[in-house]
Amino acid sequence: MRSDPPQLLLVNPWIHDFAAYDFWAKPLGLLTLAAILRQAGVRVSYIDCLDRFHPKAPPSDPAARHGRGPYRKTRLPNPPQFPDVARRFARYGIDPAWFREDLRALGRPDLILVTSGMTYWCTGVRETVAALKDVHPQVPLVLGGIYASLCPNHARRCSGADEIFTGPGEPAVLDLVAAYTGWAAAPGFDPDRLDSYPFPAFDLQRQIPCVPLLTTRGCPFACAYCAAHLLESRRLRRSPASVVAELVHWHRRWGVSDFVLYDDAFLADPDGHALPVLDAIVRSGLEVRFHTPNALHIRGITPDTARLMFNAGFTTLRL
């Protein structure tokens, strides 16, 4: 086993789509893995192909508010499956030349971890993996995230990654590092206790315009149209004190005022979770804003819940 900590590169890939906009979209899972790796002593670097604040990018849209904003857009040919779509297909994110420059500046890592979002963004993942392999052809590359978990066979055939990892990465990421680099470390958290997780490494970003927040993981429902129960089969909750501690960390140390609720079912069992969390936020006295792009269950919004949400600073509601 090696004695010196390995160097890992974590990458958030480009989006290929007919339209894309940054509605508080951050790679929370990938940056949680970054925090776990750093806690264990691994050296971590990070490149975000969607970085709206890259030093070579034009200034972000001044009309964007509360951490949202437009991605840089580059026209691409329409995929052969969609020859008649009138809208323009595009790459969203930084210029490929900037990406390669940033890769070379960081040096050769021992292992590359790439995340993935929507399944239909798979061509953006493929382009990202190809660029990584062009610069670091001998470095093993593991693909995880939503696309990899929901369509693993497609990802194995089409992504170009050396390995496809499915499901939550937190319990297994240190074993993955040991398998590829020969460096072993004991985890500093309990995968079954969300309160024990380190705060995600949003400080690896160039700027922190907003912070995504998970107060629960998993969903108690199994709706036929939704993949949440396939991506996370367990229902885990954080304590109100843990939620407030994270808010305080990002607000007081990093000046973040906009928090984005990523929970799949925040208002499920409100008496057992949401109301105590909201009450703790109100009592903390923090002047922050909350946004809900993942949507809230409307049947959970009672007069008491609505009052607490208003007093806690909920600003953008999707139902």
Protein Blocks (a to p, Z undefined) as FASTA:
>chain_A
ZZbdcdddddddddddfbdcdehiacfklmmmmmmmmmnopacddddfklmkbfkbccdd
fkbgghiacdddddddddfklmmbmbdcddedddfklmmmmmmmnopafbdcdddddfkl
mmmmmmmmmmmmmmmmmbccddedjklmmmmmlmmmmnopabdcedjfklmmmmmmmmmn
opacddfbdfklmklpccdffklpmbdfbccddfbgcjfbdcfkbcklmmpmbdcdddfk
lmmmmmmmmmmmnopabdcdfbfblmgokllmmmmmmmmmmmnopacddddfkopafklm
cfklmmmmmmnopabdcZZ
